[in-house]
Amino acid sequence: MTKREGSGRTESGRLIQLAESYGAHNYHPLPVVVSSAQGVWVTDADGKRYMDMLSAYSALNQGHGHPRIVEALVEQARKVTLTSRAFHNDQIGPFLKEVCELSGFDMGLPMNSGAEAVETAIKTVRKWGCLVKKLPQDAAEIVVCSNNFHGRTTTVVSFSTDEQYRRDFGPLTPGFVTVGYGDADALERAITGSTVAFLVEPIQAEAGILMPPRGYFKRVRELCDRHGVLLVLDEIQTGLGRTGRMFAFEHEGIRPDVLILGKALGGGVVPISVVLASREIMGLFKPGDHGSTFGGNPLACAVARAAMRVLVDENLARKADESGRYLMDKLGSLGSPRIQEVRGRGLLVGIELKRSLGGARPFCERLMADGLLCKETHEHVIRLAPPLTIQRSELDWALERLAKVL
């Protein structure tokens, strides 16, 4: 690594010190400072090159700096970037039409971050509970799963089962009932006359790439239909090609009532999220019920339109399916005594290490030293989620380093 002239230390070290000195310590990032990126590759402040196997938690499905997405950003930035929703803009209507056609839903409500979209979905199903299910005010209950991760707002952490997410942030928001992930019988027992929705991830990514048992979501769909409960799928991480289908629910042969998208919707360029549902559900909102100054801004909508076109035109869901099968097969044949289990779907893969090793962080640090950027999740799992544009030769490059370290 090059040293900054006269500083006696690396430029990366200087920048990390600045961030640690002036920023809240709410993250524990690997000690690498990314200063440029293209495709699956990033370069640090000292000129060292790495392969990105995290994709900003699946926000970069199309890869870093995709030229078509960047072109849409620049073109729109020269025209108009923000109007607020006090006025119409010429991008929000086309964006909503295109995301509805891609997903098969009637209407959408755009926001910015994934957590905002989850909050929006919560408000949506509660409103449905009052107006359609005729529940009294403040009576609606939403069933969620243990080990869930839907964001970090006060309401969302209120139904997390991770103690750190909840501790010191009370009083917490009521109205949520927790059941075990993958346990359809527990869901059925939890449903009451006050239940308005079941909010669930198709794959629990933050929990360590936890997969549901076969047939789980078909049973969930049947239970929701039978009891008049809305099925809400959080596909912020699993959607938009990540699992080898455009949406992870397609693997299960079901459709949700409400779909939450974010992350890769903005192509890794700007934040944008959306909640999608039928006209009967989304049409319940009236002016003043909900809003966002930046939600549906023309810059983000133009970028999202390009991001969706890239996913479709470049067949990235199919590529994720093929690359994921190859990656899983190669990882399964490593024969490493350190590996407890490899699980995942498409290019969302978790390598669970044996507990006796003391955690995945040291392995991620060794991989970083070898030029591969991964991140531990739930302490013992190495998450692999490269951009869906990754080539076979690049996967082999990554596998060589994983084999060496594991």
C-alpha positions in Angstrom: 0.0 0.0 0.0 1.2 3.5 -0.8 1.7 5.9 2.1 0.5 9.5 2.0 3.4 11.8 1.5 4.7 13.0 4.8 1.9 11.4 6.8 3.7 8.2 7.9 0.5 6.2 7.4 -1.7 5.0 4.6 -4.4 7.2 3.2 -6.9 4.5 4.1 -5.8 4.6 7.7 -6.2 8.4 7.8 -9.7 8.3 6.4 -10.7 5.5 8.8 -9.4 7.6 11.7 -11.5 10.6 10.5 -14.7 8.5 10.3 -14.0 6.9 13.7 -13.3 10.3 15.3 -16.3 12.2 13.9 -18.9 9.5 13.3 -21.1 7.6 15.7 -19.9 4.0 16.3 -23.0 2.3 15.1 -21.2 0.1 12.6 -18.2 -2.2 12.7 -16.9 -2.1 9.1 -14.0 -4.0 7.8 -10.9 -1.7 7.7 -11.1 -0.9 4.0 -11.8 2.5 2.4 -13.5 2.2 -1.0 -12.8 5.2 -3.2 -13.8 3.9 -6.7 -15.7 1.0 -8.1 -16.8 -0.6 -11.4 -18.8 -3.8 -11.9 -17.8 -6.4 -9.2 -14.5 -4.6 -8.4 -13.7 -1.8 -6.0 -10.4 0.1 -5.3 -9.4 1.5 -2.0 -7.9 4.9 -1.2 -4.3 3.4 -1.5 -4.9 1.7 -4.9 -5.6 -1.9 -3.8 -8.2 -3.7 -5.8 -10.9 -6.0 -4.2 -13.8 -8.0 -5.4 -17.1 -7.0 -3.8 -19.0 -10.1 -2.6 -21.5 -8.1 -0.5 -23.1 -5.7 -3.1 -24.1 -3.3 -0.3 -26.4 -5.9 1.1 -27.9 -6.6 -2.3 -28.4 -3.0 -3.3 -25.9 -3.4 -6.2 -27.5 -6.3 -8.1 -26.6 -4.5 -11.3 -23.0 -4.0 -10.3 -21.1 -0.8 -9.4 -21.4 2.1 -11.8 -23.5 0.4 -14.4 -23.2 2.8 -17.4 -26.9 2.8 -18.3 -27.9 3.6 -14.7 -25.3 6.3 -14.3 -26.3 7.8 -17.7 -30.0 8.0 -16.4 -28.8 9.7 -13.3 -26.7 12.3 -15.1 -29.4 13.0 -17.7 -32.1 13.4 -15.1 -29.9 15.5 -12.8 -29.5 18.0 -15.5 -33.2 18.4 -15.8 -34.9 18.3 -12.4 -34.1 16.3 -9.2 -36.8 17.2 -6.7 -40.3 18.6 -6.8 -41.8 17.0 -3.7 -45.2 15.5 -4.0 -46.8 19.0 -3.9 -46.5 18.8 -7.7 -46.4 16.0 -10.3 -43.2 15.2 -12.1 -42.6 13.5 -15.4 -40.9 10.4 -13.9 -43.1 9.1 -11.1 -46.0 8.0 -13.3 -43.8 6.0 -15.8 -41.8 4.6 -12.8 -45.0 3.3 -11.1 -46.4 1.9 -14.3 -43.2 0.0 -15.0 -42.7 -1.4 -11.5 -46.3 -2.4 -11.4 -46.0 -4.2 -14.7 -42.8 -5.9 -13.6 -44.3 -7.2 -10.4 -47.9 -7.7 -11.4 -49.5 -5.4 -8.9 -52.0 -2.6 -9.5 -50.6 0.4 -7.5 -47.5 1.4 -5.7 -46.5 4.0 -3.1 -42.8 5.1 -3.4 -40.6 6.0 -0.5 -36.8 6.2 -0.1 -35.3 3.6 2.2 -36.3 0.0 2.8 -37.2 0.8 6.4 -39.5 3.6 5.3 -41.2 1.1 2.9 -41.7 -1.4 5.8 -43.3 1.4 7.9 -45.5 2.3 4.9 -46.6 -1.4 4.6 -47.4 -1.5 8.3 -49.6 1.6 7.9 -51.2 0.2 4.8 -52.3 -3.1 6.4 -53.5 -1.3 9.6 -55.6 1.0 7.5 -57.0 -2.0 5.6 -57.8 -3.6 9.0 -59.8 -0.6 10.1 -61.6 0.2 6.8 -62.1 -3.3 5.3 -61.9 -5.7 8.2 -63.8 -3.2 10.4 -61.5 -3.5 13.4 -61.7 -0.9 16.1 -59.1 1.8 16.2 -55.7 0.6 17.6 -56.8 -3.1 17.6 -54.9 -4.4 14.6 -52.2 -7.0 15.1 -49.4 -8.0 12.7 -47.7 -11.4 13.0 -44.0 -11.4 12.4 -41.2 -14.0 12.6 -38.4 -14.5 15.1 -35.0 -13.6 13.8 -36.6 -11.1 11.4 -34.8 -8.0 10.0 -37.0 -5.3 8.5 -35.1 -2.2 9.4 -34.1 -0.1 12.4 -36.9 2.4 13.0 -38.5 2.5 16.4 -41.6 0.7 15.2 -39.6 -2.0 13.4 -37.1 -2.7 16.2 -40.2 -3.1 18.5 -40.9 -6.5 16.8 -37.3 -7.6 16.4 -36.1 -10.6 18.5 -32.5 -9.3 18.6 -32.1 -7.9 22.0 -29.4 -5.4 20.9 -31.8 -3.8 18.4 -34.4 -3.2 21.2 -32.4 -2.5 24.3 -32.4 1.2 25.4 -34.8 2.3 22.7 -38.1 1.9 24.5 -40.9 2.4 25.0 -41.6 0.0 22.1 -44.5 0.0 19.7 -47.2 -2.6 20.5 -49.4 -4.5 18.0 -47.0 -7.3 16.9 -47.1 -11.1 17.6 -44.0 -13.2 17.0 -43.9 -16.8 15.7 -41.0 -19.0 14.7 -39.8 -18.6 11.1 -40.9 -21.6 8.9 -43.5 -22.8 11.5 -46.9 -22.6 9.7 -48.6 -24.3 12.7 -47.4 -21.5 15.0 -48.7 -19.0 12.5 -52.1 -20.6 12.5 -52.2 -20.6 16.3 -51.2 -16.9 16.4 -54.0 -15.7 14.0 -57.0 -14.1 15.8 -59.9 -11.9 14.8 -57.6 -8.9 15.2 -54.8 -10.1 12.9 -54.5 -8.0 9.8 -51.3 -9.2 8.2 -48.3 -11.6 8.3 -45.1 -9.8 7.5 -42.2 -12.1 6.5 -39.0 -12.4 4.5 -38.9 -15.2 1.8 -35.3 -15.8 3.0 -34.0 -14.4 6.3 -30.8 -12.8 5.0 -29.6 -10.9 8.1 -30.4 -13.9 10.3 -27.7 -15.9 8.4 -29.4 -16.8 5.1 -32.1 -18.9 6.7 -34.2 -20.8 4.3 -37.9 -21.8 4.9 -38.9 -25.5 4.8 -40.3 -26.8 1.5 -44.0 -26.1 1.2 -44.0 -23.4 3.9 -45.2 -20.5 1.8 -47.9 -22.5 0.1 -49.3 -23.3 3.6 -48.8 -19.6 4.6 -50.8 -18.4 1.6 -53.6 -20.9 2.3 -53.8 -19.8 6.0 -53.9 -16.1 5.1 -56.6 -16.7 2.6 -58.7 -18.8 5.0 -58.5 -16.3 7.8 -58.7 -13.0 5.9 -55.1 -12.0 6.6 -52.8 -10.0 4.2 -49.6 -11.7 3.3 -46.8 -9.0 3.2 -43.5 -10.1 1.7 -40.4 -8.0 2.5 -38.3 -8.5 -0.7 -36.0 -5.6 -0.1 -33.0 -8.0 -0.1 -34.3 -11.0 -2.0 -36.2 -9.2 -4.8 -35.1 -8.0 -8.2 -33.2 -11.0 -9.3 -31.1 -11.8 -6.3 -32.4 -15.4 -5.7 -32.5 -16.4 -9.4 -36.0 -15.2 -10.0 -37.2 -11.6 -10.4 -38.9 -12.1 -7.0 -38.2 -14.8 -4.5 -41.9 -15.6 -4.1 -41.8 -17.0 -7.6 -39.9 -20.0 -6.3 -42.8 -20.8 -4.0 -45.6 -20.6 -6.6 -47.5 -18.0 -4.6 -48.2 -14.3 -4.7 -48.3 -11.9 -1.7 -51.0 -9.3 -1.1 -48.4 -6.6 -0.4 -44.8 -6.6 -1.7 -42.0 -4.4 -0.4 -39.0 -3.5 -2.6 -36.0 -1.4 -2.1 -32.2 -1.6 -2.3 -31.4 -2.8 -5.9 -34.5 -0.8 -7.2 -32.1 2.2 -7.1 -29.3 0.3 -8.9 -26.9 1.1 -6.1 -27.0 4.8 -7.2 -29.8 6.5 -5.2 -32.2 5.2 -2.6 -35.7 4.4 -3.6 -38.3 1.9 -2.3 -41.9 1.1 -3.1 -44.8 -0.8 -1.5 -47.0 -2.6 -4.1 -50.5 -3.9 -3.7 -53.9 -4.3 -5.3 -56.1 -1.2 -6.0 -58.4 -2.4 -3.3 -55.6 -2.2 -0.7 -53.5 0.7 -1.9 -56.5 2.7 -3.0 -57.5 3.2 0.7 -55.0 6.0 1.1 -56.3 9.6 0.8 -54.4 12.9 0.7 -52.7 13.5 4.0 -52.6 9.9 5.1 -48.9 9.4 4.3 -46.1 11.1 2.4 -42.4 11.8 2.0 -40.6 14.9 0.6 -38.2 12.8 -1.4 -40.4 9.8 -2.0 -41.0 9.5 -5.7 -38.6 12.2 -6.6 -37.8 12.4 -10.4 -34.1 11.6 -10.0 -34.7 8.4 -8.1 -37.6 7.4 -10.4 -35.5 7.9 -13.5 -32.7 5.8 -12.0 -35.0 3.1 -10.9 -36.5 2.8 -14.4 -33.0 2.3 -15.8 -32.2 -0.2 -13.0 -35.2 -2.3 -13.8 -34.5 -2.2 -17.6 -31.0 -3.5 -16.9 -32.3 -6.4 -14.8 -34.7 -7.4 -17.6 -32.5 -6.7 -20.6 -29.4 -8.4 -19.2 -31.4 -11.4 -17.8 -29.8 -10.9 -14.5 -32.2 -13.2 -12.6 -31.3 -16.1 -14.9 -27.6 -15.3 -14.5 -28.1 -15.3 -10.7 -29.7 -18.7 -10.9 -26.9 -20.1 -13.0 -24.1 -18.5 -11.1 -25.7 -19.4 -7.8 -25.9 -23.1 -8.7 -22.3 -23.1 -9.7 -21.2 -21.3 -6.5 -23.2 -23.6 -4.3 -21.8 -26.7 -6.0 -18.2 -25.6 -5.7 -18.6 -24.5 -2.1 -20.3 -27.9 -1.3 -17.2 -29.7 -2.7 -14.6 -27.8 -0.7 -14.7 -30.4 2.0 -13.5 -27.9 4.6 -13.7 -29.1 8.2 -14.5 -25.5 9.2 -17.8 -25.4 7.4 -21.0 -26.4 9.2 -23.4 -25.8 6.3 -23.7 -23.9 3.1 -27.2 -22.6 2.2 -28.9 -20.1 0.0 -30.6 -19.5 -3.3 -29.3 -17.8 -6.4 -26.5 -15.4 -5.5 -27.6 -15.1 -1.8 -25.4 -17.6 -0.1 -24.4 -18.2 3.5 -21.4 -20.2 4.7 -22.0 -21.2 8.3 -18.8 -21.9 10.2 -18.6 -24.2 13.2 -19.2 -22.5 16.5 -15.9 -23.7 17.9 -14.0 -21.4 15.5 -15.2 -18.3 17.4 -17.0 -16.4 14.7 -16.8 -15.5 11.0 -15.2 -12.1 11.4 -11.5 -13.3 11.4 -12.2 -15.2 8.2 -13.7 -12.1 6.5 -10.6 -10.2 7.6 -8.4 -12.9 6.0 -10.4 -12.8 2.8 -10.1 -9.1 2.7 -6.3 -9.4 2.9 -6.6 -11.7 -0.1 -8.7 -9.2 -2.0 -12.2 -10.5 -1.4 -14.7 -8.4 0.5 -17.3 -10.4 2.4 -19.1 -9.6 5.7 -20.1 -11.8 8.6 -23.7 -12.0 9.6 -25.2 -13.5 12.8 -21.6 -14.0 14.0 -20.9 -17.4 12.5 -22.0 -16.9 8.9 -20.0 -15.5 5.9 -22.5 -13.9 3.5 -21.8 -14.1 -0.2 -23.9 -11.8 -2.4 -21.9 -10.5 -5.3 -23.4 -8.3 -8.1 -25.5 -10.4 -10.4 -23.3 -9.4 -13.3 -20.4 -11.4 -12.0 -18.7 -13.6 -14.6 -17.7 -17.3 -14.3 -14.0 -16.4 -14.3 -14.6 -13.9 -11.5 -16.5 -16.5 -9.5 -13.6 -18.9 -9.9 -11.2 -16.1 -8.7 -13.4 -15.7 -5.6 -13.6 -19.5 -5.0 -9.8 -19.8 -5.1 -9.6 -17.4 -2.2 -12.4 -18.9 -0.2 -10.8 -22.4 -0.6 -7.5 -21.0 0.6 -9.0 -19.3 3.7 -11.5 -22.0 4.6 
